[in-house]
Amino acid sequence: MAMSYGYVYVAKVSMGANPNQLMKAVTEAEAYKGPSLIIAYSPCINHGINMGHSQIEAKKAVESGYWPLYRYNPDLADQGKNPFTLDSKDPNGSFQEFITSEVRYASLKKTFPAVADGLFERAEKEAMDKIEYYKKLNSME
């Protein structure tokens, strides 16, 4: 939503998946003369993740397509360049396996399996559709 304003720097990052992209986003956000928003994937103990494995979990989130990485820099638009950069690759992990590895989703599946299956399928479709949309934004000149 913040990107739709056109004057807000926005980045979606994951230190465990791509620390260089995180540092680039922080550097760009600090340099931007306007509001900046960095949204980070941060596994926590409530996800059911051993905190010694949080960086691995963050990488899995990106690889599965659950958490795509991007940067939106309005300064690039001022230079006549595409302000949107998709930094993550195509998903190569299982979206369903990723979400069911987290307690918050696995507990829903245990309690309401039929409902959970439908919601998980919908969530995966929406995530993949969003990635396709980001690819289109990324390819615009």
The first five atom37 places (N, CA, C, CB, O) and aatype in JSON, in Angstrom:
{
  "aatype": [12, 0, 12, 15, 18, 7, 18, 19, 18, 19, 0, 11, 19, 15, 12, 7, 0, 2, 14, 2, 5, 10, 12, 11, 0, 19, 16, 6, 0, 6, 0, 18, 11, 7, 14, 15, 10, 9, 9, 0, 18, 15, 14, 4, 9, 2, 8, 7, 9, 2, 12, 7, 8, 15, 5, 9, 6, 0, 11, 11, 0, 19, 6, 15, 7, 18, 17, 14, 10, 18, 1, 18, 2, 14, 3, 10, 0, 3, 5, 7, 11, 2, 14, 13, 16, 10, 3, 15, 11, 3, 14, 2, 7, 15, 13, 5, 6, 13, 9, 16, 15, 6, 19, 1, 18, 0, 15, 10, 11, 11, 16, 13, 14, 0, 19, 0, 3, 7, 10, 13, 6, 1, 0, 6, 11, 6, 0, 12, 3, 11, 9, 6, 18, 18, 11, 11, 10, 2, 15, 12, 6],
  "atom_mask": [
    [1, 1, 1, 1, 1],
    [1, 1, 1, 1, 1],
    [1, 1, 1, 1, 1],
    [1, 1, 1, 1, 1],
    [1, 1, 1, 1, 1],
    [1, 1, 1, 0, 1],
    [1, 1, 1, 1, 1],
    [1, 1, 1, 1, 1],
    [1, 1, 1, 1, 1],
    [1, 1, 1, 1, 1],
    [1, 1, 1, 1, 1],
    [1, 1, 1, 1, 1],
    [1, 1, 1, 1, 1],
    [1, 1, 1, 1, 1],
    [1, 1, 1, 1, 1],
    [1, 1, 1, 0, 1],
    [1, 1, 1, 1, 1],
    [1, 1, 1, 1, 1],
    [1, 1, 1, 1, 1],
    [1, 1, 1, 1, 1],
    [1, 1, 1, 1, 1],
    [1, 1, 1, 1, 1],
    [1, 1, 1, 1, 1],
    [1, 1, 1, 1, 1],
    [1, 1, 1, 1, 1],
    [1, 1, 1, 1, 1],
    [1, 1, 1, 1, 1],
    [1, 1, 1, 1, 1],
    [1, 1, 1, 1, 1],
    [1, 1, 1, 1, 1],
    [1, 1, 1, 1, 1],
    [1, 1, 1, 1, 1],
    [1, 1, 1, 1, 1],
    [1, 1, 1, 0, 1],
    [1, 1, 1, 1, 1],
    [1, 1, 1, 1, 1],
    [1, 1, 1, 1, 1],
    [1, 1, 1, 1, 1],
    [1, 1, 1, 1, 1],
    [1, 1, 1, 1, 1],
    [1, 1, 1, 1, 1],
    [1, 1, 1, 1, 1],
    [1, 1, 1, 1, 1],
    [1, 1, 1, 1, 1],
    [1, 1, 1, 1, 1],
    [1, 1, 1, 1, 1],
    [1, 1, 1, 1, 1],
    [1, 1, 1, 0, 1],
    [1, 1, 1, 1, 1],
    [1, 1, 1, 1, 1],
    [1, 1, 1, 1, 1],
    [1, 1, 1, 0, 1],
    [1, 1, 1, 1, 1],
    [1, 1, 1, 1, 1],
    [1, 1, 1, 1, 1],
    [1, 1, 1, 1, 1],
    [1, 1, 1, 1, 1],
    [1, 1, 1, 1, 1],
    [1, 1, 1, 1, 1],
    [1, 1, 1, 1, 1],
    [1, 1, 1, 1, 1],
    [1, 1, 1, 1, 1],
    [1, 1, 1, 1, 1],
    [1, 1, 1, 1, 1],
    [1, 1, 1, 0, 1],
    [1, 1, 1, 1, 1],
    [1, 1, 1, 1, 1],
    [1, 1, 1, 1, 1],
    [1, 1, 1, 1, 1],
    [1, 1, 1, 1, 1],
    [1, 1, 1, 1, 1],
    [1, 1, 1, 1, 1],
    [1, 1, 1, 1, 1],
    [1, 1, 1, 1, 1],
    [1, 1, 1, 1, 1],
    [1, 1, 1, 1, 1],
    [1, 1, 1, 1, 1],
    [1, 1, 1, 1, 1],
    [1, 1, 1, 1, 1],
    [1, 1, 1, 0, 1],
    [1, 1, 1, 1, 1],
    [1, 1, 1, 1, 1],
    [1, 1, 1, 1, 1],
    [1, 1, 1, 1, 1],
    [1, 1, 1, 1, 1],
    [1, 1, 1, 1, 1],
    [1, 1, 1, 1, 1],
    [1, 1, 1, 1, 1],
    [1, 1, 1, 1, 1],
    [1, 1, 1, 1, 1],
    [1, 1, 1, 1, 1],
    [1, 1, 1, 1, 1],
    [1, 1, 1, 0, 1],
    [1, 1, 1, 1, 1],
    [1, 1, 1, 1, 1],
    [1, 1, 1, 1, 1],
    [1, 1, 1, 1, 1],
    [1, 1, 1, 1, 1],
    [1, 1, 1, 1, 1],
    [1, 1, 1, 1, 1],
    [1, 1, 1, 1, 1],
    [1, 1, 1, 1, 1],
    [1, 1, 1, 1, 1],
    [1, 1, 1, 1, 1],
    [1, 1, 1, 1, 1],
    [1, 1, 1, 1, 1],
    [1, 1, 1, 1, 1],
    [1, 1, 1, 1, 1],
    [1, 1, 1, 1, 1],
    [1, 1, 1, 1, 1],
    [1, 1, 1, 1, 1],
    [1, 1, 1, 1, 1],
    [1, 1, 1, 1, 1],
    [1, 1, 1, 1, 1],
    [1, 1, 1, 1, 1],
    [1, 1, 1, 1, 1],
    [1, 1, 1, 1, 1],
    [1, 1, 1, 0, 1],
    [1, 1, 1, 1, 1],
    [1, 1, 1, 1, 1],
    [1, 1, 1, 1, 1],
    [1, 1, 1, 1, 1],
    [1, 1, 1, 1, 1],
    [1, 1, 1, 1, 1],
    [1, 1, 1, 1, 1],
    [1, 1, 1, 1, 1],
    [1, 1, 1, 1, 1],
    [1, 1, 1, 1, 1],
    [1, 1, 1, 1, 1],
    [1, 1, 1, 1, 1],
    [1, 1, 1, 1, 1],
    [1, 1, 1, 1, 1],
    [1, 1, 1, 1, 1],
    [1, 1, 1, 1, 1],
    [1, 1, 1, 1, 1],
    [1, 1, 1, 1, 1],
    [1, 1, 1, 1, 1],
    [1, 1, 1, 1, 1],
    [1, 1, 1, 1, 1],
    [1, 1, 1, 1, 1],
    [1, 1, 1, 1, 1]
  ],
  "atom_positions": [
    [[0.82, -1.18, 0.0], [0.0, 0.0, 0.0], [0.87, 1.25, 0.0], [-0.94, 0.0, 1.2], [0.57, 2.22, -0.69]],
    [[1.94, 1.22, 0.77], [2.8, 2.4, 0.85], [3.42, 2.73, -0.5], [3.9, 2.19, 1.9], [3.64, 3.9, -0.81]],
    [[3.71, 1.7, -1.31], [4.29, 1.95, -2.64], [3.33, 2.72, -3.53], [4.68, 0.64, -3.31], [3.76, 3.48, -4.4]],
    [[2.04, 2.55, -3.32], [1.06, 3.2, -4.18], [1.09, 4.72, -4.05], [-0.33, 2.7, -3.86], [0.63, 5.42, -4.95]],
    [[1.64, 5.23, -2.95], [1.76, 6.68, -2.81], [2.81, 7.24, -3.76], [2.12, 7.04, -1.38], [2.71, 8.39, -4.19]],
    [[3.81, 6.45, -4.08], [4.84, 6.89, -5.02], [5.99, 7.66, -4.4], [0.0, 0.0, 0.0], [6.99, 7.89, -5.07]],
    [[5.88, 8.06, -3.15], [6.94, 8.84, -2.52], [7.46, 8.2, -1.23], [6.43, 10.24, -2.22], [8.12, 8.86, -0.43]],
    [[7.16, 6.92, -1.03], [7.62, 6.21, 0.16], [8.6, 5.12, -0.28], [6.41, 5.59, 0.95], [8.29, 4.32, -1.17]],
    [[9.78, 5.09, 0.34], [10.72, 4.01, 0.1], [10.19, 2.78, 0.85], [12.18, 4.39, 0.56], [9.88, 2.87, 2.04]],
    [[10.1, 1.64, 0.15], [9.58, 0.41, 0.76], [10.51, -0.75, 0.4], [8.11, 0.12, 0.3], [10.9, -0.9, -0.75]],
    [[10.83, -1.55, 1.39], [11.61, -2.76, 1.13], [11.04, -3.9, 1.96], [13.12, -2.55, 1.44], [10.61, -3.71, 3.1]],
    [[11.06, -5.08, 1.38], [10.68, -6.3, 2.08], [11.94, -7.15, 2.13], [9.47, -7.06, 1.37], [12.49, -7.51, 1.09]],
    [[12.39, -7.47, 3.34], [13.71, -8.07, 3.53], [13.64, -9.32, 4.41], [14.66, -7.06, 4.14], [12.66, -9.57, 5.1]],
    [[14.73, -10.08, 4.35], [14.92, -11.23, 5.23], [16.41, -11.44, 5.41], [14.22, -12.52, 4.65], [17.11, -11.86, 4.48]],
    [[16.91, -11.14, 6.6], [18.34, -11.25, 6.85], [18.84, -12.67, 6.6], [18.65, -10.82, 8.27], [19.94, -12.85, 6.07]],
    [[18.07, -13.67, 6.98], [18.5, -15.05, 6.8], [18.57, -15.47, 5.35], [0.0, 0.0, 0.0], [19.36, -16.34, 5.0]],
    [[17.76, -14.87, 4.5], [17.73, -15.23, 3.09], [18.76, -14.47, 2.27], [16.36, -15.0, 2.52], [19.4, -15.03, 1.39]],
    [[18.92, -13.18, 2.57], [19.79, -12.35, 1.75], [20.29, -11.15, 2.55], [19.05, -11.88, 0.47], [19.7, -10.07, 2.46]],
    [[21.36, -11.32, 3.33], [21.86, -10.2, 4.15], [22.33, -9.02, 3.31], [22.99, -10.68, 5.03], [22.25, -7.88, 3.76]],
    [[22.83, -9.28, 2.1], [23.27, -8.17, 1.24], [22.09, -7.31, 0.8], [24.0, -8.71, 0.0], [22.2, -6.08, 0.75]],
    [[20.97, -7.95, 0.5], [19.77, -7.2, 0.11], [19.28, -6.37, 1.29], [18.66, -8.15, -0.38], [18.84, -5.24, 1.11]],
    [[19.35, -6.93, 2.48], [18.96, -6.19, 3.69], [19.82, -4.94, 3.85], [19.09, -7.09, 4.94], [19.3, -3.86, 4.08]],
    [[21.13, -5.1, 3.72], [22.03, -3.95, 3.89], [21.8, -2.9, 2.81], [23.5, -4.4, 3.88], [21.84, -1.7, 3.08]],
    [[21.56, -3.35, 1.58], [21.27, -2.42, 0.49], [19.98, -1.65, 0.8], [21.14, -3.18, -0.86], [19.92, -0.44, 0.59]],
    [[18.97, -2.35, 1.29], [17.7, -1.7, 1.62], [17.87, -0.68, 2.74], [16.65, -2.75, 2.03], [17.33, 0.43, 2.66]],
    [[18.61, -1.04, 3.77], [18.83, -0.1, 4.89], [19.59, 1.13, 4.4], [19.61, -0.79, 6.04], [19.25, 2.25, 4.76]],
    [[20.61, 0.92, 3.58], [21.41, 2.03, 3.05], [20.53, 2.95, 2.18], [22.6, 1.5, 2.22], [20.59, 4.17, 2.32]],
    [[19.74, 2.35, 1.3], [18.86, 3.16, 0.44], [17.8, 3.89, 1.26], [18.18, 2.27, -0.61], [17.51, 5.05, 0.99]],
    [[17.23, 3.21, 2.24], [16.2, 3.83, 3.07], [16.76, 5.02, 3.84], [15.61, 2.81, 4.06], [16.1, 6.05, 3.96]],
    [[17.97, 4.88, 4.36], [18.59, 5.99, 5.09], [18.9, 7.16, 4.16], [19.87, 5.52, 5.78], [18.76, 8.31, 4.56]],
    [[19.3, 6.87, 2.93], [19.66, 7.92, 1.98], [18.43, 8.62, 1.41], [20.49, 7.34, 0.85], [18.53, 9.76, 0.96]],
    [[17.29, 7.96, 1.43], [16.09, 8.52, 0.83], [15.58, 9.7, 1.66], [14.99, 7.45, 0.7], [15.45, 9.6, 2.88]],
    [[15.3, 10.8, 1.0], [14.83, 12.02, 1.67], [13.3, 12.03, 1.75], [15.33, 13.29, 0.93], [12.65, 12.87, 1.14]],
    [[12.76, 11.11, 2.48], [11.32, 10.98, 2.64], [11.04, 9.8, 3.54], [0.0, 0.0, 0.0], [11.97, 9.22, 4.11]],
    [[9.78, 9.44, 3.68], [9.45, 8.32, 4.56], [9.96, 7.0, 3.98], [7.93, 8.24, 4.78], [9.92, 6.78, 2.77]],
    [[10.44, 6.14, 4.86], [10.94, 4.82, 4.46], [10.31, 3.75, 5.34], [12.49, 4.76, 4.55], [10.08, 3.96, 6.53]],
    [[10.04, 2.62, 4.72], [9.43, 1.5, 5.42], [10.17, 0.23, 5.04], [7.9, 1.38, 5.09], [10.23, -0.13, 3.86]],
    [[10.74, -0.45, 6.03], [11.4, -1.73, 5.79], [10.61, -2.79, 6.56], [12.92, -1.71, 6.22], [10.45, -2.7, 7.78]],
    [[10.13, -3.79, 5.83], [9.33, -4.86, 6.42], [10.2, -6.11, 6.43], [7.98, -5.09, 5.62], [10.61, -6.6, 5.37]],
    [[10.5, -6.63, 7.62], [11.42, -7.76, 7.74], [10.7, -9.01, 8.21], [12.55, -7.42, 8.7], [9.84, -8.96, 9.09]],
    [[11.07, -10.14, 7.61], [10.57, -11.42, 8.1], [11.38, -11.77, 9.33], [10.66, -12.55, 7.0], [12.6, -11.88, 9.26]],
    [[10.71, -11.94, 10.44], [11.38, -12.19, 11.72], [10.73, -13.37, 12.42], [11.33, -10.94, 12.62], [9.74, -13.21, 13.14]],
    [[11.29, -14.57, 12.23], [10.73, -15.73, 12.93], [10.82, -15.52, 14.44], [11.47, -17.02, 12.53], [11.77, -14.91, 14.94]],
    [[9.84, -16.02, 15.15], [9.86, -15.89, 16.6], [9.5, -17.23, 17.23], [8.89, -14.78, 17.08], [9.09, -18.16, 16.54]],
    [[9.65, -17.3, 18.51], [9.4, -18.55, 19.23], [7.94, -19.0, 19.08], [9.75, -18.39, 20.72], [7.65, -20.19, 19.15]],
    [[7.03, -18.05, 18.88], [5.61, -18.4, 18.69], [5.37, -19.11, 17.36], [4.76, -17.15, 18.77], [4.32, -19.73, 17.17]],
    [[6.33, -19.02, 16.44], [6.21, -19.78, 15.19], [6.55, -21.25, 15.43], [7.14, -19.19, 14.11], [6.33, -22.09, 14.56]],
    [[7.09, -21.55, 16.63], [7.49, -22.91, 16.94], [8.87, -23.23, 16.42], [0.0, 0.0, 0.0], [9.22, -24.39, 16.22]],
    [[9.65, -22.19, 16.21], [10.99, -22.35, 15.64], [12.02, -22.25, 16.76], [11.26, -21.28, 14.55], [11.96, -21.35, 17.59]],
    [[12.96, -23.18, 16.76], [14.1, -23.06, 17.66], [14.87, -21.81, 17.23], [15.02, -24.36, 17.63], [15.29, -21.71, 16.08]],
    [[15.05, -20.88, 18.12], [15.63, -19.59, 17.73], [17.06, -19.72, 17.22], [15.6, -18.64, 18.91], [17.57, -18.79, 16.58]],
    [[17.71, -20.83, 17.47], [19.02, -21.08, 16.88], [18.94, -21.36, 15.39], [0.0, 0.0, 0.0], [19.95, -21.39, 14.69]],
    [[17.71, -21.57, 14.89], [17.49, -21.86, 13.47], [16.7, -20.75, 12.77], [16.76, -23.19, 13.32], [16.18, -20.96, 11.67]],
    [[16.6, -19.59, 13.38], [15.74, -18.54, 12.82], [16.23, -18.06, 11.45], [15.67, -17.36, 13.77], [15.42, -17.74, 10.59]],
    [[17.54, -18.01, 11.24], [18.06, -17.57, 9.94], [17.73, -18.59, 8.85], [19.58, -17.34, 10.01], [17.43, -18.21, 7.71]],
    [[17.79, -19.86, 9.19], [17.43, -20.92, 8.24], [15.95, -20.83, 7.9], [17.78, -22.32, 8.81], [15.56, -20.98, 6.74]],
    [[15.13, -20.6, 8.91], [13.68, -20.48, 8.71], [13.36, -19.27, 7.83], [12.95, -20.36, 10.06], [12.49, -19.35, 6.96]],
    [[14.06, -18.18, 8.05], [13.85, -16.98, 7.24], [14.21, -17.25, 5.78], [14.68, -15.8, 7.78], [13.53, -16.77, 4.87]],
    [[15.26, -18.0, 5.56], [15.65, -18.36, 4.19], [14.58, -19.24, 3.54], [17.01, -19.09, 4.18], [14.25, -19.06, 2.37]],
    [[14.03, -20.18, 4.3], [12.97, -21.05, 3.78], [11.73, -20.24, 3.4], [12.59, -22.12, 4.83], [11.05, -20.56, 2.42]],
    [[11.44, -19.2, 4.17], [10.27, -18.36, 3.87], [10.4, -17.73, 2.48], [10.11, -17.25, 4.94], [9.42, -17.65, 1.74]],
    [[11.6, -17.3, 2.15], [11.83, -16.68, 0.84], [11.84, -17.76, -0.25], [13.16, -15.9, 0.83], [11.22, -17.58, -1.3]],
    [[12.55, -18.85, -0.01], [12.65, -19.91, -1.03], [11.3, -20.52, -1.38], [13.58, -21.0, -0.54], [11.1, -20.97, -2.51]],
    [[10.38, -20.54, -0.44], [9.06, -21.14, -0.68], [8.1, -20.18, -1.38], [8.45, -21.59, 0.63], [7.04, -20.59, -1.84]],
    [[8.47, -18.91, -1.46], [7.57, -17.91, -2.05], [6.67, -17.25, -1.03], [0.0, 0.0, 0.0], [5.86, -16.39, -1.37]],
    [[6.8, -17.64, 0.23], [6.0, -17.04, 1.3], [6.39, -15.58, 1.52], [6.17, -17.84, 2.61], [5.53, -14.76, 1.83]],
    [[7.67, -15.26, 1.36], [8.18, -13.92, 1.67], [9.1, -13.43, 0.56], [8.92, -13.92, 3.03], [10.32, -13.53, 0.7]],
    [[8.56, -12.91, -0.54], [9.42, -12.4, -1.6], [10.15, -11.12, -1.16], [8.6, -12.13, -2.87], [9.62, -10.33, -0.38]],
    [[11.35, -10.94, -1.67], [12.17, -9.78, -1.32], [12.11, -8.75, -2.44], [13.63, -10.2, -1.04], [12.22, -9.09, -3.62]],
    [[11.93, -7.49, -2.06], [11.93, -6.43, -3.07], [12.31, -5.1, -2.43], [10.55, -6.32, -3.74], [12.37, -4.96, -1.21]],
    [[12.57, -4.13, -3.32], [12.82, -2.75, -2.9], [12.09, -1.82, -3.85], [14.35, -2.43, -2.87], [12.08, -2.04, -5.07]],
    [[11.48, -0.79, -3.31], [10.82, 0.24, -4.11], [11.46, 1.57, -3.72], [9.26, 0.26, -3.88], [11.29, 2.06, -2.61]],
    [[12.21, 2.15, -4.66], [12.95, 3.37, -4.39], [12.47, 4.5, -5.3], [14.47, 3.14, -4.59], [12.81, 4.52, -6.48]],
    [[11.68, 5.44, -4.78], [11.17, 6.54, -5.59], [12.25, 7.38, -6.25], [10.3, 7.42, -4.74], [12.0, 8.01, -7.27]],
    [[13.46, 7.41, -5.67], [14.56, 8.17, -6.29], [14.87, 7.64, -7.69], [15.82, 8.1, -5.42], [15.27, 8.41, -8.56]],
    [[14.7, 6.35, -7.9], [14.96, 5.78, -9.23], [13.96, 6.29, -10.25], [14.92, 4.25, -9.16], [14.32, 6.55, -11.4]],
    [[12.71, 6.45, -9.84], [11.69, 6.99, -10.76], [12.06, 8.41, -11.17], [10.29, 6.97, -10.09], [11.86, 8.8, -12.32]],
    [[12.61, 9.18, -10.23], [13.04, 10.55, -10.54], [14.17, 10.57, -11.57], [13.48, 11.26, -9.27], [14.36, 11.56, -12.26]],
    [[14.91, 9.47, -11.67], [16.01, 9.34, -12.63], [15.54, 8.68, -13.93], [17.16, 8.53, -12.02], [16.35, 8.39, -14.81]],
    [[14.24, 8.44, -14.05], [13.69, 7.8, -15.23], [13.86, 6.29, -15.25], [0.0, 0.0, 0.0], [13.72, 5.66, -16.3]],
    [[14.17, 5.7, -14.1], [14.37, 4.25, -14.0], [13.19, 3.6, -13.28], [15.69, 3.93, -13.27], [12.4, 4.28, -12.63]],
    [[13.1, 2.3, -13.42], [12.07, 1.54, -12.71], [12.36, 1.6, -11.21], [12.01, 0.06, -13.22], [13.44, 1.19, -10.79]],
    [[11.43, 2.1, -10.41], [11.68, 2.19, -8.97], [11.56, 0.86, -8.23], [10.72, 3.17, -8.37], [11.96, 0.76, -7.07]],
    [[11.03, -0.17, -8.89], [10.8, -1.46, -8.24], [11.87, -2.47, -8.62], [9.41, -2.0, -8.59], [12.18, -2.64, -9.8]],
    [[12.44, -3.13, -7.62], [13.42, -4.19, -7.85], [12.99, -5.44, -7.09], [14.85, -3.74, -7.42], [12.88, -5.42, -5.86]],
    [[12.76, -6.51, -7.81], [12.46, -7.8, -7.19], [13.79, -8.49, -6.94], [11.5, -8.69, -8.09], [14.51, -8.83, -7.88]],
    [[14.12, -8.71, -5.68], [15.43, -9.25, -5.32], [15.44, -10.76, -5.11], [15.91, -8.59, -4.08], [16.51, -11.37, -5.12]],
    [[14.29, -11.38, -4.94], [14.28, -12.83, -4.72], [14.08, -13.56, -6.04], [13.17, -13.22, -3.72], [13.53, -13.02, -7.0]],
    [[14.54, -14.8, -6.05], [14.39, -15.66, -7.23], [13.03, -16.35, -7.18], [15.54, -16.71, -7.3], [12.3, -16.24, -6.2]],
    [[12.72, -17.05, -8.27], [11.49, -17.85, -8.29], [11.51, -18.85, -7.14], [11.32, -18.58, -9.65], [12.56, -19.38, -6.79]],
    [[10.36, -19.11, -6.55], [10.3, -20.08, -5.45], [10.82, -21.45, -5.91], [8.86, -20.22, -4.92], [10.54, -21.91, -7.01]],
    [[11.59, -22.09, -5.02], [12.08, -23.43, -5.33], [11.84, -24.39, -4.16], [13.57, -23.39, -5.67], [12.37, -25.5, -4.13]],
    [[11.05, -23.94, -3.21], [10.67, -24.78, -2.07], [9.17, -24.93, -2.04], [0.0, 0.0, 0.0], [8.45, -24.26, -2.78]],
    [[8.69, -25.8, -1.19], [7.26, -26.04, -1.08], [6.61, -25.03, -0.13], [6.99, -27.47, -0.59], [6.97, -24.94, 1.05]],
    [[5.68, -24.27, -0.65], [4.94, -23.3, 0.15], [4.2, -24.01, 1.28], [3.95, -22.51, -0.73], [4.27, -23.59, 2.44]],
    [[3.49, -25.09, 0.93], [2.69, -25.82, 1.92], [3.58, -26.41, 3.02], [1.89, -26.94, 1.24], [3.23, -26.34, 4.2]],
    [[4.72, -26.99, 2.64], [5.62, -27.55, 3.65], [6.14, -26.45, 4.57], [6.8, -28.28, 2.98], [6.26, -26.64, 5.78]],
    [[6.44, -25.3, 3.98], [6.95, -24.2, 4.8], [5.91, -23.77, 5.84], [7.34, -23.01, 3.93], [6.21, -23.71, 7.03]],
    [[4.69, -23.48, 5.4], [3.73, -22.95, 6.37], [3.33, -23.99, 7.41], [2.49, -22.45, 5.65], [3.1, -23.64, 8.57]],
    [[3.26, -25.25, 7.02], [2.87, -26.25, 8.02], [4.02, -26.61, 8.96], [2.37, -27.5, 7.33], [3.82, -27.35, 9.93]],
    [[5.22, -26.1, 8.68], [6.33, -26.31, 9.61], [6.28, -25.31, 10.77], [7.68, -26.18, 8.87], [7.03, -25.44, 11.74]],
    [[5.4, -24.33, 10.67], [5.25, -23.34, 11.74], [4.01, -23.66, 12.57], [5.15, -21.9, 11.15], [2.95, -23.99, 12.03]],
    [[4.16, -23.57, 13.88], [3.1, -23.95, 14.82], [1.81, -23.19, 14.54], [3.55, -23.69, 16.25], [0.72, -23.77, 14.63]],
    [[1.91, -21.92, 14.21], [0.69, -21.12, 14.02], [-0.19, -21.68, 12.91], [1.05, -19.67, 13.71], [-1.41, -21.57, 12.98]],
    [[0.42, -22.28, 11.88], [-0.35, -22.88, 10.8], [-0.65, -24.35, 11.08], [0.39, -22.74, 9.47], [-1.75, -24.83, 10.8]],
    [[0.32, -25.07, 11.62], [0.13, -26.49, 11.91], [-1.0, -26.71, 12.91], [1.43, -27.11, 12.45], [-1.75, -27.68, 12.81]],
    [[-1.12, -25.81, 13.89], [-2.2, -25.96, 14.88], [-3.57, -25.76, 14.25], [-2.0, -24.96, 16.04], [-4.54, -26.41, 14.65]],
    [[-3.67, -24.89, 13.27], [-4.93, -24.71, 12.55], [-5.29, -26.0, 11.8], [-4.85, -23.51, 11.57], [-6.44, -26.42, 11.79]],
    [[-4.28, -26.6, 11.18], [-4.52, -27.84, 10.43], [-4.95, -28.97, 11.35], [-3.26, -28.24, 9.66], [-5.79, -29.79, 10.97]],
    [[-4.4, -29.02, 12.56], [-4.8, -30.07, 13.52], [-6.22, -29.85, 14.01], [-3.83, -30.09, 14.71], [-6.97, -30.81, 14.21]],
    [[-6.6, -28.6, 14.21], [-7.91, -28.29, 14.77], [-9.02, -28.33, 13.72], [-7.88, -26.92, 15.41], [-10.1, -28.87, 13.96]],
    [[-8.74, -27.75, 12.55], [-9.74, -27.66, 11.48], [-9.09, -28.08, 10.15], [-10.32, -26.21, 11.38], [-8.83, -27.22, 9.31]],
    [[-8.83, -29.37, 9.96], [-8.08, -29.8, 8.77], [-8.71, -29.39, 7.44], [-7.94, -31.28, 8.8], [-7.99, -28.94, 6.54]],
    [[-10.0, -29.53, 7.29], [-10.64, -29.2, 6.01], [-10.57, -27.71, 5.74], [-12.1, -29.67, 6.01], [-10.27, -27.29, 4.62]],
    [[-10.84, -26.92, 6.75], [-10.77, -25.46, 6.6], [-9.33, -25.05, 6.31], [-11.29, -24.75, 7.89], [-9.09, -24.22, 5.43]],
    [[-8.4, -25.62, 7.05], [-6.99, -25.27, 6.88], [-6.51, -25.58, 5.47], [-6.12, -26.01, 7.9], [-5.82, -24.76, 4.86]],
    [[-6.87, -26.73, 4.95], [-6.43, -27.09, 3.59], [-6.89, -26.06, 2.57], [-6.97, -28.48, 3.21], [-6.12, -25.65, 1.71]],
    [[-8.14, -25.64, 2.68], [-8.66, -24.63, 1.76], [-7.95, -23.29, 1.92], [0.0, 0.0, 0.0], [-7.61, -22.64, 0.93]],
    [[-7.72, -22.9, 3.16], [-7.02, -21.64, 3.41], [-5.58, -21.69, 2.92], [-7.06, -21.3, 4.9], [-5.07, -20.71, 2.37]],
    [[-4.91, -22.82, 3.14], [-3.52, -22.95, 2.72], [-3.4, -22.91, 1.2], [-2.92, -24.25, 3.26], [-2.48, -22.29, 0.66]],
    [[-4.33, -23.56, 0.5], [-4.33, -23.52, -0.96], [-4.55, -22.1, -1.46], [-5.41, -24.46, -1.54], [-3.88, -21.64, -2.39]],
    [[-5.48, -21.41, -0.84], [-5.75, -20.02, -1.22], [-4.54, -19.13, -0.94], [-6.99, -19.49, -0.47], [-4.18, -18.28, -1.76]],
    [[-3.92, -19.33, 0.21], [-2.74, -18.53, 0.57], [-1.6, -18.76, -0.43], [-2.26, -18.87, 1.99], [-0.92, -17.82, -0.83]],
    [[-1.42, -20.02, -0.83], [-0.36, -20.31, -1.81], [-0.66, -19.66, -3.15], [-0.2, -21.83, -1.98], [0.23, -19.08, -3.77]],
    [[-1.9, -19.76, -3.6], [-2.27, -19.14, -4.88], [-2.06, -17.63, -4.82], [-3.74, -19.45, -5.23], [-1.5, -17.05, -5.76]],
    [[-2.48, -17.01, -3.75], [-2.31, -15.56, -3.62], [-0.84, -15.18, -3.57], [-3.03, -15.05, -2.37], [-0.44, -14.17, -4.15]],
    [[-0.03, -15.98, -2.89], [1.41, -15.7, -2.82], [2.05, -15.81, -4.2], [2.1, -16.66, -1.83], [2.86, -14.97, -4.58]],
    [[1.69, -16.84, -4.96], [2.27, -17.03, -6.29], [1.77, -15.96, -7.26], [1.93, -18.44, -6.83], [2.53, -15.49, -8.11]],
    [[0.51, -15.56, -7.13], [-0.02, -14.47, -7.95], [0.72, -13.17, -7.65], [-1.54, -14.29, -7.71], [1.02, -12.4, -8.56]],
    [[1.0, -12.94, -6.38], [1.72, -11.73, -5.99], [3.13, -11.72, -6.58], [1.78, -11.61, -4.46], [3.61, -10.68, -7.03]],
    [[3.78, -12.87, -6.57], [5.11, -12.96, -7.15], [5.06, -12.65, -8.65], [5.72, -14.36, -6.92], [5.92, -11.94, -9.17]],
    [[4.06, -13.17, -9.34], [3.91, -12.87, -10.77], [3.68, -11.38, -10.99], [2.73, -13.68, -11.37], [4.22, -10.8, -11.94]],
    [[2.91, -10.75, -10.13], [2.69, -9.31, -10.2], [4.01, -8.55, -9.98], [1.64, -8.86, -9.16], [4.31, -7.6, -10.7]],
    [[4.78, -8.99, -8.99], [6.07, -8.35, -8.72], [7.01, -8.51, -9.91], [6.71, -8.95, -7.46], [7.78, -7.6, -10.22]],
    [[6.96, -9.65, -10.58], [7.79, -9.85, -11.78], [7.42, -8.85, -12.87], [7.65, -11.29, -12.31], [8.28, -8.3, -13.55]],
    [[6.12, -8.62, -13.02], [5.68, -7.64, -14.02], [6.17, -6.24, -13.65], [4.14, -7.65, -14.13], [6.65, -5.5, -14.51]],
    [[6.04, -5.88, -12.37], [6.54, -4.58, -11.94], [8.04, -4.47, -12.19], [6.24, -4.35, -10.45], [8.53, -3.42, -12.61]],
    [[8.75, -5.54, -11.92], [10.2, -5.56, -12.06], [10.64, -5.38, -13.51], [10.77, -6.85, -11.51], [11.71, -4.84, -13.78]],
    [[9.82, -5.85, -14.46], [10.21, -5.8, -15.87], [9.8, -4.5, -16.56], [9.59, -6.97, -16.6], [10.13, -4.3, -17.73]],
    [[9.1, -3.63, -15.86], [8.67, -2.36, -16.47], [9.85, -1.41, -16.62], [7.56, -1.7, -15.62], [10.75, -1.37, -15.78]],
    [[9.84, -0.68, -17.68], [10.91, 0.32, -17.91], [10.41, 1.7, -17.64], [11.43, 0.24, -19.34], [11.16, 2.67, -17.78]]
  ]
}
